[in-house]
Amino acid sequence: MKKLLLTAILLAMFSWVSAQKYFGEKITETDAVEVKNLPTMMQNKQTLNVKLKGKIEEVCQKKGCWMKMDLGNGSSMRIKFKDYGFFVPKNAAGKIAIIEGVAMKEIIDVATLRHYAEDAGKSKKEIEAINKPIEEITFEAKGVIIK
């Protein structure tokens, strides 16, 4: 009976661990802040080292080389991966992620915005409609956990 109970507990632990996928540097969930708090945290800062938790809303459909999270203020944050050193699964949209790295305020030029739109599978018309740079919060992740 004890062996059966121990086996069940071990199986439950292994299935929980295997449900999480790690990308880049191995990070933990400890002290992760909800991504929706980031705009307030960055009010008077250009950069911020931080660990965040939130829902993935979009992933690059070419390679998984970036993803987006909802900031809760009507805008999204693009997450790129340190040194282009790892990618995430293209089907990760809708899953919860923990990211650790550097948030920064950046001005994104038209060529880069069009490149991102192409990666996201936008139509030619949508891509051509991009005609001015935007300022946004971006993120360079050194590690990602996807649940």
Secondary structure, DSSP 4 states (H G I P E B T S, - for coil): -HHHHHHHHHHHHHHHHHTSEEEES----TTPEEGGGHHHHTTT-SEEEEEEEEEEEEE-SSSS-EEEEE-SSS-EEEEEEGGG-----TT-TTSEEEEEEEEEEEEEPHHHHHHHHHHTT--HHHHHT--S-EEEEEEEEEEEEE-
